[in-house]
Amino acid sequence: MQTRSVIEIVESGGRLPTELIVAGYWASQAGLVAFVLNGVTPQAINLVLDPIVTTLPLSIPGVLYIDISDRTRVREAVMCAEEIYGASKIFRHLTDCYGIAPSLVLSVAVAIPKLESRTLLSERDSRAPKIAEPEIAAAIHAPNRLGWRATDSIRRSCELLQTSGSTL
């Protein structure tokens, strides 16, 4: 597996490193990025990336999730990576065991600017597509029905009425 970047994703202070996750996904335009998940579930990463994924083409290499306990896949990823970013002593110890020089495992603290500099489109680039804002919905009164009024990202309003199992 030829990976451009390997990034350890671990919670810090009970929070996901969302900026790092987004920067990693944006960097995947230029090559496969492997997220080594240390105590983090793929579902948690998906919650961060779901709004971002729709802003880039499906043809990009994207990201690959690897659980830190899957030593074979972690080893394969770091042995072929162009750059490695680690956050924990456990991950750094693993890379050392696989023969990666400690000086080649960079801190995740420096990852965001380095990853952003390698993207084809940056979030800060004015050409980058804007992430859609969430729709705003409010319940409306409708006789014998549950209804909702929603506003889309350009503030167009529409009403949806719920009838026996279908939406009008």
Secondary structure as UniProt FT lines:
FT   STRAND          5..10
FT   TURN            13..14
FT   HELIX           18..27
FT   TURN            28..29
FT   STRAND          33..38
FT   HELIX           42..53
FT   TURN            54..55
FT   TURN            58..59
FT   STRAND          63..67
FT   TURN            68..69
FT   HELIX           71..80
FT   STRAND          83..86
FT   HELIX           89..97
FT   TURN            98..99
FT   HELIX           102..104
FT   STRAND          105..107
FT   HELIX           108..110
FT   HELIX           111..117
FT   TURN            123..124
FT   TURN            126..127
FT   STRAND          136..142
FT   TURN            143..144
FT   STRAND          145..151
FT   TURN            153..154
FT   STRAND          157..163
FT   TURN            164..165
FT   STRAND          166..167
//
